[in-house]
Protein backbone atom coordinates (compact mmCIF):
# COMPACT_ATOMS: atom_id res chain seq x y z
CA UNK A 1 0.00 0.00 0.00
CA UNK A 2 2.80 2.39 0.89
CA UNK A 3 4.52 1.61 -2.41
CA UNK A 4 1.35 2.46 -4.34
CA UNK A 5 1.03 5.72 -2.41
CA UNK A 6 4.63 6.66 -3.19
CA UNK A 7 4.16 5.90 -6.90
CA UNK A 8 0.92 7.89 -7.09
CA UNK A 9 2.49 10.80 -5.21
CA UNK A 10 5.44 10.80 -7.60
CA UNK A 11 3.13 10.76 -10.63
CA UNK A 12 1.09 13.67 -9.25
CA UNK A 13 4.27 15.65 -8.52
CA UNK A 14 5.64 15.03 -12.03
CA UNK A 15 2.32 16.00 -13.62
CA UNK A 16 2.14 19.15 -11.49
CA UNK A 17 5.66 20.23 -12.48
CA UNK A 18 4.86 19.54 -16.14
CA UNK A 19 1.70 21.66 -15.92
CA UNK A 20 3.62 24.52 -14.29
CA UNK A 21 6.34 24.51 -16.95
CA UNK A 22 3.73 24.30 -19.71
CA UNK A 23 1.87 27.24 -18.19
CA UNK A 24 5.02 29.32 -17.74
CA UNK A 25 5.98 28.70 -21.35
CA UNK A 26 2.54 29.69 -22.64
CA UNK A 27 2.43 32.79 -20.46
CA UNK A 28 5.91 33.80 -21.60
CA UNK A 29 4.84 33.45 -25.23
CA UNK A 30 1.71 35.48 -24.56
CA UNK A 31 3.64 38.29 -22.90
CA UNK A 32 5.75 38.66 -26.05
CA UNK A 33 2.64 40.02 -27.82
CA UNK A 34 0.90 43.31 -27.23
CA UNK A 35 -2.72 42.92 -26.12
CA UNK A 36 -4.03 44.44 -29.37
CA UNK A 37 -2.58 44.75 -32.85
CA UNK A 38 -2.95 48.54 -32.79
CA UNK A 39 -2.24 50.91 -29.88
CA UNK A 40 -5.47 52.85 -30.47
CA UNK A 41 -7.69 49.77 -30.93
CA UNK A 42 -9.86 50.70 -27.94
CA UNK A 43 -10.57 54.19 -29.29
CA UNK A 44 -11.33 52.82 -32.74
CA UNK A 45 -13.92 50.41 -31.37
CA UNK A 46 -15.44 53.16 -29.23
CA UNK A 47 -15.86 55.33 -32.34
CA UNK A 48 -17.42 52.43 -34.25
CA UNK A 49 -20.10 51.80 -31.63
CA UNK A 50 -20.71 55.31 -30.30
CA UNK A 51 -24.09 55.58 -32.06
CA UNK A 52 -25.34 52.25 -30.68
CA UNK A 53 -27.68 51.99 -27.73
CA UNK A 54 -26.17 51.15 -24.36
CA UNK A 55 -27.37 47.54 -24.63
CA UNK A 56 -26.01 47.16 -28.16
CA UNK A 57 -22.65 48.66 -27.16
CA UNK A 58 -22.03 45.97 -24.57
CA UNK A 59 -22.34 43.21 -27.18
CA UNK A 60 -20.62 45.14 -29.97
CA UNK A 61 -17.69 46.01 -27.69
CA UNK A 62 -16.41 42.44 -27.46
CA UNK A 63 -17.01 41.73 -31.13
CA UNK A 64 -15.20 44.93 -32.07
CA UNK A 65 -12.16 44.22 -29.93
CA UNK A 66 -11.80 40.67 -31.22
CA UNK A 67 -10.68 41.92 -34.63
CA UNK A 68 -7.71 43.66 -32.99
CA UNK A 69 -6.76 40.96 -30.47
CA UNK A 70 -3.42 39.16 -30.62
CA UNK A 71 -2.78 35.71 -29.07
CA UNK A 72 -1.82 37.56 -25.85
CA UNK A 73 -5.05 36.98 -23.93
CA UNK A 74 -5.47 33.34 -24.89
CA UNK A 75 -1.88 32.39 -24.14
CA UNK A 76 -1.64 34.32 -20.86
CA UNK A 77 -5.01 33.13 -19.56
CA UNK A 78 -4.50 29.49 -20.54
CA UNK A 79 -0.93 29.55 -19.27
CA UNK A 80 -2.01 30.87 -15.88
CA UNK A 81 -4.70 28.20 -15.69
CA UNK A 82 -2.09 25.48 -16.23
CA UNK A 83 0.16 27.08 -13.60
CA UNK A 84 -2.72 27.21 -11.11
CA UNK A 85 -3.54 23.57 -11.86
CA UNK A 86 0.05 22.53 -11.21
CA UNK A 87 0.37 24.57 -8.02
CA UNK A 88 -3.00 23.22 -6.84
CA UNK A 89 -1.87 19.64 -7.38
CA UNK A 90 1.32 20.24 -5.40
CA UNK A 91 -0.68 21.86 -2.59
CA UNK A 92 -3.15 18.95 -2.63
CA UNK A 93 -0.29 16.45 -2.50
CA UNK A 94 1.31 18.26 0.45
CA UNK A 95 -1.98 18.34 2.34
CA UNK A 96 -2.55 14.65 1.62
CA UNK A 97 0.89 13.80 3.05
CA UNK A 98 0.21 15.93 6.14
CA UNK A 99 -3.17 14.25 6.62
CA UNK A 100 -1.51 10.84 6.46
CA UNK A 101 0.89 11.85 9.22
CA UNK A 102 -1.95 13.06 11.40
CA UNK A 103 -3.77 16.39 11.67
CA UNK A 104 -6.15 17.46 14.39
CA UNK A 105 -9.56 18.83 13.46
CA UNK A 106 -8.58 22.38 14.49
CA UNK A 107 -5.62 22.31 12.13
CA UNK A 108 -7.80 20.74 9.44
CA UNK A 109 -10.39 23.51 9.69
CA UNK A 110 -7.70 26.20 9.74
CA UNK A 111 -6.18 24.87 6.53
CA UNK A 112 -9.64 24.63 4.98
CA UNK A 113 -10.38 28.24 5.90
CA UNK A 114 -7.07 29.49 4.51
CA UNK A 115 -7.54 27.66 1.21
CA UNK A 116 -11.05 29.11 0.77
CA UNK A 117 -10.09 32.68 1.72
CA UNK A 118 -7.22 32.51 -0.79
CA UNK A 119 -9.83 32.92 -3.50
CA UNK A 120 -10.62 36.53 -2.52
CA UNK A 121 -7.32 38.18 -3.60
CA UNK A 122 -7.45 36.10 -6.78
CA UNK A 123 -10.97 37.37 -7.48
CA UNK A 124 -9.66 40.93 -7.13
CA UNK A 125 -6.80 40.15 -9.52
CA UNK A 126 -9.14 38.50 -12.03
CA UNK A 127 -11.38 41.53 -12.43
CA UNK A 128 -8.76 44.27 -12.16
CA UNK A 129 -6.52 42.61 -14.76
CA UNK A 130 -9.41 42.30 -17.21
CA UNK A 131 -10.45 45.88 -16.60
CA UNK A 132 -6.90 47.06 -17.32
CA UNK A 133 -6.83 45.30 -20.69
CA UNK A 134 -10.33 46.62 -21.55
CA UNK A 135 -12.17 43.30 -21.56
CA UNK A 136 -15.08 45.33 -20.20
CA UNK A 137 -16.66 48.35 -21.88
CA UNK A 138 -15.11 51.60 -20.56
CA UNK A 139 -18.56 52.69 -19.37
CA UNK A 140 -18.20 50.01 -16.71
CA UNK A 141 -16.98 52.41 -14.04
CA UNK A 142 -15.90 49.84 -11.52
CA UNK A 143 -15.39 46.12 -11.06
CA UNK A 144 -15.97 46.55 -7.34
CA UNK A 145 -19.51 45.14 -7.47
CA UNK A 146 -18.59 41.72 -8.97
CA UNK A 147 -15.56 41.55 -6.66
CA UNK A 148 -17.77 42.14 -3.60
CA UNK A 149 -20.45 39.73 -4.83
CA UNK A 150 -18.06 36.87 -5.53
CA UNK A 151 -16.08 37.46 -2.33
CA UNK A 152 -19.35 37.38 -0.37
CA UNK A 153 -20.27 34.07 -2.01
CA UNK A 154 -16.86 32.67 -1.03
CA UNK A 155 -17.43 33.66 2.60
CA UNK A 156 -20.96 32.20 2.58
CA UNK A 157 -19.64 28.96 1.08
CA UNK A 158 -16.85 28.90 3.66
CA UNK A 159 -19.32 29.32 6.52
CA UNK A 160 -21.61 26.59 5.23
CA UNK A 161 -18.71 24.21 4.63
CA UNK A 162 -17.38 24.76 8.16
CA UNK A 163 -20.79 23.83 9.56
CA UNK A 164 -20.83 20.71 7.36
CA UNK A 165 -17.32 19.77 8.52
CA UNK A 166 -18.35 20.11 12.15
CA UNK A 167 -21.39 17.84 11.84
CA UNK A 168 -19.55 15.42 9.55
CA UNK A 169 -16.51 15.01 11.76
CA UNK A 170 -17.85 15.33 15.31
CA UNK A 171 -18.16 11.53 15.60
CA UNK A 172 -15.22 10.63 13.35
CA UNK A 173 -11.43 10.67 13.61
CA UNK A 174 -9.18 12.18 10.93
CA UNK A 175 -6.25 10.13 12.13
CA UNK A 176 -7.96 6.81 11.35
CA UNK A 177 -9.26 5.75 7.92
CA UNK A 178 -11.64 3.09 6.69
CA UNK A 179 -11.39 1.18 3.41
CA UNK A 180 -13.87 2.59 0.89
CA UNK A 181 -15.98 -0.58 1.03
CA UNK A 182 -16.56 0.01 4.75
CA UNK A 183 -17.71 3.62 4.37
CA UNK A 184 -21.47 4.05 4.79
CA UNK A 185 -23.33 4.42 1.47
CA UNK A 186 -24.81 7.79 2.48
CA UNK A 187 -21.43 9.23 3.45
CA UNK A 188 -19.84 7.78 0.33
CA UNK A 189 -22.51 9.27 -1.93
CA UNK A 190 -22.56 12.75 -0.37
CA UNK A 191 -18.80 13.15 -0.09
CA UNK A 192 -18.33 11.64 -3.55
CA UNK A 193 -20.78 14.18 -4.96
CA UNK A 194 -18.83 16.95 -3.21
CA UNK A 195 -15.61 15.78 -4.87
CA UNK A 196 -17.34 15.64 -8.28
CA UNK A 197 -18.57 19.23 -7.81
CA UNK A 198 -15.05 20.38 -6.92
CA UNK A 199 -13.64 18.74 -10.06
CA UNK A 200 -16.42 20.29 -12.15
CA UNK A 201 -15.65 23.71 -10.68
CA UNK A 202 -12.00 23.34 -11.70
CA UNK A 203 -12.99 22.34 -15.24
CA UNK A 204 -15.41 25.25 -15.63
CA UNK A 205 -12.91 27.75 -14.25
CA UNK A 206 -9.99 26.59 -16.39
CA UNK A 207 -10.98 28.15 -19.71
CA UNK A 208 -11.71 31.55 -18.17
CA UNK A 209 -8.56 31.47 -16.03
CA UNK A 210 -10.39 31.87 -12.73
CA UNK A 211 -7.39 30.96 -10.64
CA UNK A 212 -9.16 31.04 -7.27
CA UNK A 213 -11.51 28.09 -7.88
CA UNK A 214 -8.78 26.16 -9.72
CA UNK A 215 -6.34 26.43 -6.83
CA UNK A 216 -8.75 26.05 -3.95
CA UNK A 217 -10.97 23.29 -5.35
CA UNK A 218 -8.04 21.04 -6.27
CA UNK A 219 -6.53 21.58 -2.83
CA UNK A 220 -9.82 20.74 -1.08
CA UNK A 221 -10.32 17.42 -2.89
CA UNK A 222 -7.98 15.34 -0.66
CA UNK A 223 -9.50 16.99 2.40
CA UNK A 224 -13.03 15.99 1.41
CA UNK A 225 -11.79 12.49 0.60
CA UNK A 226 -10.20 12.26 4.03
CA UNK A 227 -13.48 13.21 5.66
CA UNK A 228 -15.24 10.57 3.58
CA UNK A 229 -13.02 7.73 4.79
CA UNK A 230 -12.59 8.95 8.38
CA UNK A 231 -13.28 6.20 10.89
CA UNK A 232 -15.94 6.59 13.60
CA UNK A 233 -14.70 7.38 17.11
C-alpha positions as a LaTeX table, in Angstrom:
\begin{tabular}{lrrr}
\hline
Residue & $x$ (\AA) & $y$ (\AA) & $z$ (\AA) \\
\hline
Unk1 & 0.00 & 0.00 & 0.00 \\
Unk2 & 2.80 & 2.39 & 0.89 \\
Unk3 & 4.52 & 1.61 & $-2.41$ \\
Unk4 & 1.35 & 2.46 & $-4.34$ \\
Unk5 & 1.03 & 5.72 & $-2.41$ \\
Unk6 & 4.63 & 6.66 & $-3.19$ \\
Unk7 & 4.16 & 5.90 & $-6.90$ \\
Unk8 & 0.92 & 7.89 & $-7.09$ \\
Unk9 & 2.49 & 10.80 & $-5.21$ \\
Unk10 & 5.44 & 10.80 & $-7.60$ \\
Unk11 & 3.13 & 10.76 & $-10.63$ \\
Unk12 & 1.09 & 13.67 & $-9.25$ \\
Unk13 & 4.27 & 15.65 & $-8.52$ \\
Unk14 & 5.64 & 15.03 & $-12.03$ \\
Unk15 & 2.32 & 16.00 & $-13.62$ \\
Unk16 & 2.14 & 19.15 & $-11.49$ \\
Unk17 & 5.66 & 20.23 & $-12.48$ \\
Unk18 & 4.86 & 19.54 & $-16.14$ \\
Unk19 & 1.70 & 21.66 & $-15.92$ \\
Unk20 & 3.62 & 24.52 & $-14.29$ \\
Unk21 & 6.34 & 24.51 & $-16.95$ \\
Unk22 & 3.73 & 24.30 & $-19.71$ \\
Unk23 & 1.87 & 27.24 & $-18.19$ \\
Unk24 & 5.02 & 29.32 & $-17.74$ \\
Unk25 & 5.98 & 28.70 & $-21.35$ \\
Unk26 & 2.54 & 29.69 & $-22.64$ \\
Unk27 & 2.43 & 32.79 & $-20.46$ \\
Unk28 & 5.91 & 33.80 & $-21.60$ \\
Unk29 & 4.84 & 33.45 & $-25.23$ \\
Unk30 & 1.71 & 35.48 & $-24.56$ \\
Unk31 & 3.64 & 38.29 & $-22.90$ \\
Unk32 & 5.75 & 38.66 & $-26.05$ \\
Unk33 & 2.64 & 40.02 & $-27.82$ \\
Unk34 & 0.90 & 43.31 & $-27.23$ \\
Unk35 & $-2.72$ & 42.92 & $-26.12$ \\
Unk36 & $-4.03$ & 44.44 & $-29.37$ \\
Unk37 & $-2.58$ & 44.75 & $-32.85$ \\
Unk38 & $-2.95$ & 48.54 & $-32.79$ \\
Unk39 & $-2.24$ & 50.91 & $-29.88$ \\
Unk40 & $-5.47$ & 52.85 & $-30.47$ \\
Unk41 & $-7.69$ & 49.77 & $-30.93$ \\
Unk42 & $-9.86$ & 50.70 & $-27.94$ \\
Unk43 & $-10.57$ & 54.19 & $-29.29$ \\
Unk44 & $-11.33$ & 52.82 & $-32.74$ \\
Unk45 & $-13.92$ & 50.41 & $-31.37$ \\
Unk46 & $-15.44$ & 53.16 & $-29.23$ \\
Unk47 & $-15.86$ & 55.33 & $-32.34$ \\
Unk48 & $-17.42$ & 52.43 & $-34.25$ \\
Unk49 & $-20.10$ & 51.80 & $-31.63$ \\
Unk50 & $-20.71$ & 55.31 & $-30.30$ \\
Unk51 & $-24.09$ & 55.58 & $-32.06$ \\
Unk52 & $-25.34$ & 52.25 & $-30.68$ \\
Unk53 & $-27.68$ & 51.99 & $-27.73$ \\
Unk54 & $-26.17$ & 51.15 & $-24.36$ \\
Unk55 & $-27.37$ & 47.54 & $-24.63$ \\
Unk56 & $-26.01$ & 47.16 & $-28.16$ \\
Unk57 & $-22.65$ & 48.66 & $-27.16$ \\
Unk58 & $-22.03$ & 45.97 & $-24.57$ \\
Unk59 & $-22.34$ & 43.21 & $-27.18$ \\
Unk60 & $-20.62$ & 45.14 & $-29.97$ \\
Unk61 & $-17.69$ & 46.01 & $-27.69$ \\
Unk62 & $-16.41$ & 42.44 & $-27.46$ \\
Unk63 & $-17.01$ & 41.73 & $-31.13$ \\
Unk64 & $-15.20$ & 44.93 & $-32.07$ \\
Unk65 & $-12.16$ & 44.22 & $-29.93$ \\
Unk66 & $-11.80$ & 40.67 & $-31.22$ \\
Unk67 & $-10.68$ & 41.92 & $-34.63$ \\
Unk68 & $-7.71$ & 43.66 & $-32.99$ \\
Unk69 & $-6.76$ & 40.96 & $-30.47$ \\
Unk70 & $-3.42$ & 39.16 & $-30.62$ \\
Unk71 & $-2.78$ & 35.71 & $-29.07$ \\
Unk72 & $-1.82$ & 37.56 & $-25.85$ \\
Unk73 & $-5.05$ & 36.98 & $-23.93$ \\
Unk74 & $-5.47$ & 33.34 & $-24.89$ \\
Unk75 & $-1.88$ & 32.39 & $-24.14$ \\
Unk76 & $-1.64$ & 34.32 & $-20.86$ \\
Unk77 & $-5.01$ & 33.13 & $-19.56$ \\
Unk78 & $-4.50$ & 29.49 & $-20.54$ \\
Unk79 & $-0.93$ & 29.55 & $-19.27$ \\
Unk80 & $-2.01$ & 30.87 & $-15.88$ \\
Unk81 & $-4.70$ & 28.20 & $-15.69$ \\
Unk82 & $-2.09$ & 25.48 & $-16.23$ \\
Unk83 & 0.16 & 27.08 & $-13.60$ \\
Unk84 & $-2.72$ & 27.21 & $-11.11$ \\
Unk85 & $-3.54$ & 23.57 & $-11.86$ \\
Unk86 & 0.05 & 22.53 & $-11.21$ \\
Unk87 & 0.37 & 24.57 & $-8.02$ \\
Unk88 & $-3.00$ & 23.22 & $-6.84$ \\
Unk89 & $-1.87$ & 19.64 & $-7.38$ \\
Unk90 & 1.32 & 20.24 & $-5.40$ \\
Unk91 & $-0.68$ & 21.86 & $-2.59$ \\
Unk92 & $-3.15$ & 18.95 & $-2.63$ \\
Unk93 & $-0.29$ & 16.45 & $-2.50$ \\
Unk94 & 1.31 & 18.26 & 0.45 \\
Unk95 & $-1.98$ & 18.34 & 2.34 \\
Unk96 & $-2.55$ & 14.65 & 1.62 \\
Unk97 & 0.89 & 13.80 & 3.05 \\
Unk98 & 0.21 & 15.93 & 6.14 \\
Unk99 & $-3.17$ & 14.25 & 6.62 \\
Unk100 & $-1.51$ & 10.84 & 6.46 \\
Unk101 & 0.89 & 11.85 & 9.22 \\
Unk102 & $-1.95$ & 13.06 & 11.40 \\
Unk103 & $-3.77$ & 16.39 & 11.67 \\
Unk104 & $-6.15$ & 17.46 & 14.39 \\
Unk105 & $-9.56$ & 18.83 & 13.46 \\
Unk106 & $-8.58$ & 22.38 & 14.49 \\
Unk107 & $-5.62$ & 22.31 & 12.13 \\
Unk108 & $-7.80$ & 20.74 & 9.44 \\
Unk109 & $-10.39$ & 23.51 & 9.69 \\
Unk110 & $-7.70$ & 26.20 & 9.74 \\
Unk111 & $-6.18$ & 24.87 & 6.53 \\
Unk112 & $-9.64$ & 24.63 & 4.98 \\
Unk113 & $-10.38$ & 28.24 & 5.90 \\
Unk114 & $-7.07$ & 29.49 & 4.51 \\
Unk115 & $-7.54$ & 27.66 & 1.21 \\
Unk116 & $-11.05$ & 29.11 & 0.77 \\
Unk117 & $-10.09$ & 32.68 & 1.72 \\
Unk118 & $-7.22$ & 32.51 & $-0.79$ \\
Unk119 & $-9.83$ & 32.92 & $-3.50$ \\
Unk120 & $-10.62$ & 36.53 & $-2.52$ \\
Unk121 & $-7.32$ & 38.18 & $-3.60$ \\
Unk122 & $-7.45$ & 36.10 & $-6.78$ \\
Unk123 & $-10.97$ & 37.37 & $-7.48$ \\
Unk124 & $-9.66$ & 40.93 & $-7.13$ \\
Unk125 & $-6.80$ & 40.15 & $-9.52$ \\
Unk126 & $-9.14$ & 38.50 & $-12.03$ \\
Unk127 & $-11.38$ & 41.53 & $-12.43$ \\
Unk128 & $-8.76$ & 44.27 & $-12.16$ \\
Unk129 & $-6.52$ & 42.61 & $-14.76$ \\
Unk130 & $-9.41$ & 42.30 & $-17.21$ \\
Unk131 & $-10.45$ & 45.88 & $-16.60$ \\
Unk132 & $-6.90$ & 47.06 & $-17.32$ \\
Unk133 & $-6.83$ & 45.30 & $-20.69$ \\
Unk134 & $-10.33$ & 46.62 & $-21.55$ \\
Unk135 & $-12.17$ & 43.30 & $-21.56$ \\
Unk136 & $-15.08$ & 45.33 & $-20.20$ \\
Unk137 & $-16.66$ & 48.35 & $-21.88$ \\
Unk138 & $-15.11$ & 51.60 & $-20.56$ \\
Unk139 & $-18.56$ & 52.69 & $-19.37$ \\
Unk140 & $-18.20$ & 50.01 & $-16.71$ \\
Unk141 & $-16.98$ & 52.41 & $-14.04$ \\
Unk142 & $-15.90$ & 49.84 & $-11.52$ \\
Unk143 & $-15.39$ & 46.12 & $-11.06$ \\
Unk144 & $-15.97$ & 46.55 & $-7.34$ \\
Unk145 & $-19.51$ & 45.14 & $-7.47$ \\
Unk146 & $-18.59$ & 41.72 & $-8.97$ \\
Unk147 & $-15.56$ & 41.55 & $-6.66$ \\
Unk148 & $-17.77$ & 42.14 & $-3.60$ \\
Unk149 & $-20.45$ & 39.73 & $-4.83$ \\
Unk150 & $-18.06$ & 36.87 & $-5.53$ \\
Unk151 & $-16.08$ & 37.46 & $-2.33$ \\
Unk152 & $-19.35$ & 37.38 & $-0.37$ \\
Unk153 & $-20.27$ & 34.07 & $-2.01$ \\
Unk154 & $-16.86$ & 32.67 & $-1.03$ \\
Unk155 & $-17.43$ & 33.66 & 2.60 \\
Unk156 & $-20.96$ & 32.20 & 2.58 \\
Unk157 & $-19.64$ & 28.96 & 1.08 \\
Unk158 & $-16.85$ & 28.90 & 3.66 \\
Unk159 & $-19.32$ & 29.32 & 6.52 \\
Unk160 & $-21.61$ & 26.59 & 5.23 \\
Unk161 & $-18.71$ & 24.21 & 4.63 \\
Unk162 & $-17.38$ & 24.76 & 8.16 \\
Unk163 & $-20.79$ & 23.83 & 9.56 \\
Unk164 & $-20.83$ & 20.71 & 7.36 \\
Unk165 & $-17.32$ & 19.77 & 8.52 \\
Unk166 & $-18.35$ & 20.11 & 12.15 \\
Unk167 & $-21.39$ & 17.84 & 11.84 \\
Unk168 & $-19.55$ & 15.42 & 9.55 \\
Unk169 & $-16.51$ & 15.01 & 11.76 \\
Unk170 & $-17.85$ & 15.33 & 15.31 \\
Unk171 & $-18.16$ & 11.53 & 15.60 \\
Unk172 & $-15.22$ & 10.63 & 13.35 \\
Unk173 & $-11.43$ & 10.67 & 13.61 \\
Unk174 & $-9.18$ & 12.18 & 10.93 \\
Unk175 & $-6.25$ & 10.13 & 12.13 \\
Unk176 & $-7.96$ & 6.81 & 11.35 \\
Unk177 & $-9.26$ & 5.75 & 7.92 \\
Unk178 & $-11.64$ & 3.09 & 6.69 \\
Unk179 & $-11.39$ & 1.18 & 3.41 \\
Unk180 & $-13.87$ & 2.59 & 0.89 \\
Unk181 & $-15.98$ & $-0.58$ & 1.03 \\
Unk182 & $-16.56$ & 0.01 & 4.75 \\
Unk183 & $-17.71$ & 3.62 & 4.37 \\
Unk184 & $-21.47$ & 4.05 & 4.79 \\
Unk185 & $-23.33$ & 4.42 & 1.47 \\
Unk186 & $-24.81$ & 7.79 & 2.48 \\
Unk187 & $-21.43$ & 9.23 & 3.45 \\
Unk188 & $-19.84$ & 7.78 & 0.33 \\
Unk189 & $-22.51$ & 9.27 & $-1.93$ \\
Unk190 & $-22.56$ & 12.75 & $-0.37$ \\
Unk191 & $-18.80$ & 13.15 & $-0.09$ \\
Unk192 & $-18.33$ & 11.64 & $-3.55$ \\
Unk193 & $-20.78$ & 14.18 & $-4.96$ \\
Unk194 & $-18.83$ & 16.95 & $-3.21$ \\
Unk195 & $-15.61$ & 15.78 & $-4.87$ \\
Unk196 & $-17.34$ & 15.64 & $-8.28$ \\
Unk197 & $-18.57$ & 19.23 & $-7.81$ \\
Unk198 & $-15.05$ & 20.38 & $-6.92$ \\
Unk199 & $-13.64$ & 18.74 & $-10.06$ \\
Unk200 & $-16.42$ & 20.29 & $-12.15$ \\
Unk201 & $-15.65$ & 23.71 & $-10.68$ \\
Unk202 & $-12.00$ & 23.34 & $-11.70$ \\
Unk203 & $-12.99$ & 22.34 & $-15.24$ \\
Unk204 & $-15.41$ & 25.25 & $-15.63$ \\
Unk205 & $-12.91$ & 27.75 & $-14.25$ \\
Unk206 & $-9.99$ & 26.59 & $-16.39$ \\
Unk207 & $-10.98$ & 28.15 & $-19.71$ \\
Unk208 & $-11.71$ & 31.55 & $-18.17$ \\
Unk209 & $-8.56$ & 31.47 & $-16.03$ \\
Unk210 & $-10.39$ & 31.87 & $-12.73$ \\
Unk211 & $-7.39$ & 30.96 & $-10.64$ \\
Unk212 & $-9.16$ & 31.04 & $-7.27$ \\
Unk213 & $-11.51$ & 28.09 & $-7.88$ \\
Unk214 & $-8.78$ & 26.16 & $-9.72$ \\
Unk215 & $-6.34$ & 26.43 & $-6.83$ \\
Unk216 & $-8.75$ & 26.05 & $-3.95$ \\
Unk217 & $-10.97$ & 23.29 & $-5.35$ \\
Unk218 & $-8.04$ & 21.04 & $-6.27$ \\
Unk219 & $-6.53$ & 21.58 & $-2.83$ \\
Unk220 & $-9.82$ & 20.74 & $-1.08$ \\
Unk221 & $-10.32$ & 17.42 & $-2.89$ \\
Unk222 & $-7.98$ & 15.34 & $-0.66$ \\
Unk223 & $-9.50$ & 16.99 & 2.40 \\
Unk224 & $-13.03$ & 15.99 & 1.41 \\
Unk225 & $-11.79$ & 12.49 & 0.60 \\
Unk226 & $-10.20$ & 12.26 & 4.03 \\
Unk227 & $-13.48$ & 13.21 & 5.66 \\
Unk228 & $-15.24$ & 10.57 & 3.58 \\
Unk229 & $-13.02$ & 7.73 & 4.79 \\
Unk230 & $-12.59$ & 8.95 & 8.38 \\
Unk231 & $-13.28$ & 6.20 & 10.89 \\
Unk232 & $-15.94$ & 6.59 & 13.60 \\
Unk233 & $-14.70$ & 7.38 & 17.11 \\
\hline
\end{tabular}
